[in-house]
Structure formats: structure tokens, C-alpha cells
Amino acid sequence: NQLGISEAQRVQASLPPNPTFSIGRLAGAGSVEIEARAIASVLALMTLPARAQIATDRFRQAQMEAAEATLRIATETRRAYFRALSAKVLVNFLVQSQSAAQAAAELSTQLGESGTMTKLDQARNQVFFAELTGQLAQARQLAATERERLVRLMGLWGPDIDFKLPVNLPRMPGKPAVQPDIEREAVARRLDLQIARIELQALSRSLDLTNATRMVSVVELSGIKKQVRTEGETERERGFELELQIPIFDLGSGKLRQAEETYMASVNRLTAKAINVRSEAREAYGAYRAAYDIARHYQREVLPLRKIISDETLLRYNAMQIDVFTLLSEARARIASTTTAIETERAFWLAATNLGASVLGGGAASAEAPGATMAAAETGGGH
């Protein structure tokens, strides 16, 4: 809609000004005088091409702004998608872990009733299950919140909100993207920089127009036709009238100074934005590479080692070489490592989204540390 408004303004600015017609009639002392005038602004006609070009620049700027707004919504939706999906994956993992903890808690209750397990070991089993149940409830609440945020960004309602998310996060690429010229690419392609450049071009044209018309701001040409009727005789007169404003007190220096300062302010804003875009691109790429390395580290090193430790701990527990508390401690550690691994994958996909936004536009966001989602859930907060 905003683009349509800008296009209407562009079309209006390209049209010449409408002429003004006036007619007057005076009667008295046996005579009647009728005067007709057609008035047109000469200055408006002379400056029409320049004003039309400025309006065209503004329309191009509105097009870029519409594209940036669309890209911003797409980027926010993509971030919300990965947050909602990672929250769902975490819930599924905690559900599986809760089932095992519940079975252990029920077994410990039966063993306690038979007298083969102490109250301390029973309490350890039961508190593990209770804590995991609370953690799962928080994760489910967070998953519901993230899903609703995704629903709002996609603009869904009614039956459309019953969409299904995948079971797992997407597979990470085998190698990270290499972008050695990311600064140059961001400066060349960022939509907000293109908008600022068009703004600067439009202000430059406005400055030229202001400078050209600073001495004369009103020039009007009138075509006059007069008819005077006296005692049955009619006299007709025709002519023209030129009206212009004489710059005696106001030489247009104030208007010119204002246009110059507005132009220089736009120059400085463009320079500052270009510097910030370079920094955002470097930051986004650094966060992307760090997130990739961290997620890969958990997938290749931490989780396989945790599985070995868990399997060996279970074997020793079955051989009655360790007690149940050691087994539960290892289960807690494995759950914490798997949760962090899920969060590191989520952080990678968010960093990849932010990397694209830093190059094309759409709103760059700072990288999130692994575990941010669960930390927010445990404190009862959001993002």
C-alpha cells in the first residue's frame, strides 16, 4: 500500500500544474465591465522535469523499502522457524529421557518396598524424575511460545495453524561457507544502503533545484480578456500580465543553507551506515563460523564421548560395580550435553540466517549463545 501511495505521488509530480481561471463582473454608472483571466505558474512548468525526476527517485526508494520490509519479515520468520523447531526437538528428547527416568523411579519404589534399596537411593531416583518432569514442562511451554511466534509471523489463523514441523533440525553442511569478500558484497548489495544512496541522489537533485530557484520563487503568467459595455457600446481588450516575486529581503540563502545541511546530513548518514554494514558483515560471518565449529564439536566429539561414558556406566551398574547415584549423575550429564548440542545447532542456523541478513538486509541480529533457549525457560522468561 505504501508503494502504491508513492507511485501515485510520482505520477502527480510528473503532471504540469493546472491553470487557474477567474472571471469578474463590475457594474455601475451605466457601464458593465467583465474581466476573465487564465493564470499559469511559469516556474512550476520550468521546474517540472526536475521535480518529476525527484519523484521518480522517491518511487525507487519506496520500491527498495518495500523489498527490505519483505526481506525483514522473511528473515524474522526464518529465525522463528529454527527456534520453534529446536524447541520441539528438545521436547521430544526430554520426553524420551523422562520415560527412562520414570521407569527407574518406579523400579526404585518397588525395590524400596522389598527392602533392597535404601531411602536415600529411592529419593535420588525420584528427584531425578521430578526435576526432569519440571524441565520438560518448561520446554513444552517454550515450544508453544515459539510456535505461536512463528504463527504470527506467517500470518496464519484457523485450520492453517495446525501445520507440522519436522522431527529434526536440518543437517548441517559438510563445510562452512567461505566468504572472504563479505564486506564488499554487503556494501554492494545491502538494501538499506541502496535506499540511503537513492535518498542522497534525491536530495542532490533537490539541492540543485533549490539553488536554481533561490532568487525567484514565484513567476506567474496571466492571459487577460476584458470587456467593457458603456451606453450600448462594447469595448474589448486583451493582454497578459507577468507576476514575479522580487528578492529584496529574502535572497533564498536560508532555504539554500537548509537544503545544503540536509544533503550533508544524508551524506554523513550514508557514510556511517556503510561503516556499520561492514562491521555487521564481519561480526555475522565470525558468529557463523564460531557457531559452525561449536556445533560440529558437539556432534563429533562431545556426544560420541558421552555415549561411550553412558554405555560403560550402565555396564558397570549392571555388574554392581557402581551405585545408582553414579548412574543418575551420568544420566544428568548426558541430558545436559544433548540439550546443549541441540542449542548449538539452533545457534548455527540462526547465525546462518543472520549472515544472509547482513549481506542482503532484513535486520541483522546478534548471535545467541548455546543454551540461551533453555536458560530462558528455566528462568521463566523469553527471548
C-alpha positions, 0 to 999 in steps of 0.5 A, spaced: 500 500 500 505 504 501 508 503 494 502 504 491 501 511 495 508 513 492 507 511 485 501 515 485 505 521 488 510 520 482 505 520 477 502 527 480 509 530 480 510 528 473 503 532 471 504 540 469 500 544 474 493 546 472 491 553 470 487 557 474 481 561 471 477 567 474 472 571 471 469 578 474 463 582 473 463 590 475 457 594 474 455 601 475 454 608 472 451 605 466 457 601 464 458 593 465 465 591 465 467 583 465 474 581 466 476 573 465 483 571 466 487 564 465 493 564 470 499 559 469 505 558 474 511 559 469 516 556 474 512 550 476 512 548 468 520 550 468 521 546 474 517 540 472 522 535 469 526 536 475 521 535 480 518 529 476 525 526 476 525 527 484 519 523 484 521 518 480 527 517 485 522 517 491 518 511 487 525 507 487 526 508 494 519 506 496 520 500 491 527 498 495 523 499 502 518 495 500 523 489 498 527 490 505 520 490 509 519 483 505 526 481 506 525 483 514 519 479 515 522 473 511 528 473 515 524 474 522 520 468 520 526 464 518 529 465 525 522 463 528 522 457 524 529 454 527 527 456 534 520 453 534 523 447 531 529 446 536 524 447 541 520 441 539 526 437 538 528 438 545 521 436 547 521 430 544 528 428 547 526 430 554 520 426 553 524 420 551 529 421 557 523 422 562 520 415 560 527 412 562 527 416 568 520 414 570 521 407 569 527 407 574 523 411 579 518 406 579 523 400 579 526 404 585 519 404 589 518 397 588 525 395 590 524 400 596 518 396 598 522 389 598 527 392 602 533 392 597 534 399 596 535 404 601 531 411 602 536 415 600 537 411 593 529 411 592 529 419 593 535 420 588 531 416 583 525 420 584 528 427 584 531 425 578 524 424 575 521 430 578 526 435 576 526 432 569 518 432 569 519 440 571 524 441 565 520 438 560 514 442 562 518 448 561 520 446 554 513 444 552 511 451 554 517 454 550 515 450 544 508 453 544 511 460 545 515 459 539 510 456 535 505 461 536 511 466 534 512 463 528 504 463 527 504 470 527 509 471 523 506 467 517 500 470 518 496 464 519 489 463 523 484 457 523 485 450 520 492 453 517 495 453 524 495 446 525 501 445 520 507 440 522 514 441 523 519 436 522 522 431 527 529 434 526 533 440 525 536 440 518 543 437 517 548 441 517 553 442 511 559 438 510 563 445 510 562 452 512 561 457 507 567 461 505 566 468 504 572 472 504 569 478 500 563 479 505 564 486 506 564 488 499 558 484 497 554 487 503 556 494 501 554 492 494 548 489 495 545 491 502 538 494 501 538 499 506 544 502 503 541 502 496 535 506 499 540 511 503 544 512 496 537 513 492 535 518 498 542 522 497 541 522 489 534 525 491 536 530 495 542 532 490 537 533 485 533 537 490 539 541 492 540 543 485 533 545 484 533 549 490 539 553 488 536 554 481 530 557 484 533 561 490 532 568 487 525 567 484 520 563 487 514 565 484 513 567 476 506 567 474 503 568 467 496 571 466 492 571 459 487 577 460 480 578 456 476 584 458 470 587 456 467 593 457 459 595 455 458 603 456 451 606 453 450 600 448 457 600 446 462 594 447 469 595 448 474 589 448 481 588 450 486 583 451 493 582 454 497 578 459 500 580 465 507 577 468 507 576 476 514 575 479 516 575 486 522 580 487 528 578 492 529 584 496 529 581 503 529 574 502 535 572 497 533 564 498 540 563 502 536 560 508 532 555 504 539 554 500 543 553 507 537 548 509 537 544 503 545 544 503 545 541 511 540 536 509 544 533 503 550 533 508 546 530 513 544 524 508 551 524 506 554 523 513 548 518 514 550 514 508 557 514 510 556 511 517 551 506 515 556 503 510 561 503 516 556 499 520 554 494 514 561 492 514 562 491 521 555 487 521 558 483 515 564 481 519 561 480 526 555 475 522 560 471 518 565 470 525 558 468 529 557 463 523 563 460 523 564 460 531 557 457 531 559 452 525 565 449 529 561 449 536 556 445 533 560 440 529 564 439 536 558 437 539 556 432 534 563 429 533 566 429 539 562 431 545 556 426 544 560 420 541 564 421 548 558 421 552 555 415 549 561 411 550 561 414 558 553 412 558 554 405 555 560 403 560 556 406 566 550 402 565 555 396 564 558 397 570 551 398 574 549 392 571 555 388 574 554 392 581 560 395 580 557 402 581 551 405 585 545 408 582 547 415 584 553 414 579 548 412 574 543 418 575 549 423 575 551 420 568 544 420 566 544 428 568 550 429 564 548 426 558 541 430 558 545 436 559 550 435 553 544 433 548 540 439 550 546 443 549 548 440 542 541 441 540 542 449 542 548 449 538 545 447 532 539 452 533 545 457 534 548 455 527 542 456 523 540 462 526 547 465 525 546 462 518 540 466 517 543 472 520 549 472 515 544 472 509 541 478 513 547 482 513 549 481 506 542 482 503 538 486 509 532 484 513 535 486 520 541 483 522 541 480 529 546 478 534 548 471 535 545 467 541 549 463 545 548 455 546 543 454 551 540 461 551 533 457 549 533 453 555 536 458 560 530 462 558 525 457 560 528 455 566 528 462 568 521 463 566 522 468 561 523 469 553 527 471 548 
